[in-house]
Amino acid sequence: MTSATSPIILKWDPKSLEIRTLTVERLLEPLVTQVTTLVNTSNKGPSGKKKGRSKKAHVLAASVEQATQNFLDKGEQIAKESQDLKEELVAAVEDVRKQGMQNMFILGRRYI
């Protein structure tokens, strides 16, 4: 027994969300945009790209490294703006900096 389902298409503007805290709004806006894009893209059906084709290892490693650096920069910026969570955010950023840089990048580069 099969049933036809129509694709879910979200038609709302992430910019029109009412979020009361500026820091939370800044954090959530890109996430909402990315999720909306993913949901709307997945409704278009399978892509014509060949499966099993991914980025070269050095390109992927550079992307992860850049994303981690962006995360660290944003975390430090938010820690400076937030007095309530400053200690926890600084500790989390330092932990990511130590673990991410040492383990992921150094060990990951062996496979490139």
C-alpha positions as CSV (number, residue, x, y, z in Angstrom):
1,M,0.0,0.0,0.0
2,T,1.5,3.3,-1.1
3,S,0.3,6.8,-0.5
4,A,1.3,9.8,-2.4
5,T,2.6,12.6,-0.3
6,S,3.1,16.2,-1.4
7,P,6.5,17.8,-0.8
8,I,6.7,20.2,2.1
9,I,7.5,23.7,1.0
10,L,8.1,26.3,3.6
11,K,7.1,29.8,2.5
12,W,8.2,32.1,5.2
13,D,10.9,34.7,5.4
14,P,13.5,34.0,8.1
15,K,14.1,37.8,8.3
16,S,10.6,38.3,9.6
17,L,11.1,36.1,12.7
18,E,10.6,38.0,16.0
19,I,13.4,37.0,18.3
20,R,13.8,39.2,21.3
21,T,17.5,38.8,22.0
22,L,19.9,40.1,19.4
23,T,22.6,37.5,20.1
24,V,20.1,34.7,19.7
25,E,18.8,36.3,16.6
26,R,22.3,36.5,15.1
27,L,22.9,32.9,15.9
28,L,19.6,31.5,14.6
29,E,19.2,33.5,11.4
30,P,21.9,31.7,9.4
31,L,20.7,28.3,10.8
32,V,17.1,29.0,9.8
33,T,18.2,30.0,6.3
34,Q,20.4,26.9,5.9
35,V,17.6,24.6,7.1
36,T,15.1,26.2,4.8
37,T,17.4,25.9,1.9
38,L,18.1,22.2,2.7
39,V,14.4,21.4,3.0
40,N,13.4,23.2,-0.2
41,T,16.4,21.7,-2.1
42,S,15.5,18.2,-0.9
43,N,12.0,18.5,-2.3
44,K,13.3,18.9,-5.8
45,G,14.2,15.2,-6.0
46,P,17.5,13.4,-6.6
47,S,20.4,15.4,-8.1
48,G,22.0,14.5,-11.4
49,K,25.5,14.4,-9.8
50,K,27.3,11.1,-9.6
51,K,27.4,9.5,-6.2
52,G,30.6,9.0,-4.4
53,R,32.2,12.1,-5.7
54,S,33.4,14.3,-2.9
55,K,35.8,17.1,-2.5
56,K,39.5,16.4,-2.5
57,A,40.8,15.8,1.0
58,H,42.9,19.0,1.2
59,V,39.9,21.1,0.1
60,L,37.7,19.4,2.7
61,A,40.4,19.8,5.5
62,A,40.7,23.5,4.6
63,S,36.9,24.0,4.7
64,V,36.8,22.3,8.2
65,E,39.7,24.4,9.4
66,Q,38.0,27.6,8.1
67,A,34.7,26.7,9.7
68,T,36.4,26.0,13.0
69,Q,38.2,29.3,12.9
70,N,34.9,31.1,12.2
71,F,33.3,29.3,15.1
72,L,36.2,30.4,17.4
73,D,35.9,34.0,16.2
74,K,32.1,34.1,16.7
75,G,32.4,32.4,20.1
76,E,34.9,35.0,21.3
77,Q,32.8,37.8,20.0
78,I,29.7,36.5,21.8
79,A,31.7,35.9,25.0
80,K,32.7,39.6,24.9
81,E,29.1,40.7,24.5
82,S,27.6,38.4,27.1
83,Q,28.3,38.9,30.7
84,D,26.1,36.0,31.9
85,L,27.8,33.3,29.9
86,K,31.3,34.8,29.5
87,E,33.2,32.3,31.6
88,E,31.5,29.2,30.0
89,L,31.9,30.5,26.5
90,V,35.6,31.4,27.0
91,A,36.2,27.9,28.4
92,A,34.3,26.3,25.5
93,V,36.2,28.3,22.9
94,E,39.5,27.4,24.5
95,D,38.5,23.7,24.6
96,V,37.6,23.8,20.9
97,R,40.8,25.6,20.1
98,K,43.0,23.1,21.9
99,Q,41.2,19.9,20.9
100,G,40.3,21.0,17.4
101,M,43.6,22.3,16.4
102,Q,45.7,19.6,18.0
103,N,43.7,16.5,17.3
104,M,41.6,17.1,14.2
105,F,44.0,19.1,12.1
106,I,47.3,17.5,13.1
107,L,45.9,13.9,12.9
108,G,43.7,14.6,10.0
109,R,46.5,16.0,7.8
110,R,48.2,12.5,7.9
111,Y,45.5,11.3,5.5
112,I,45.8,14.2,3.0
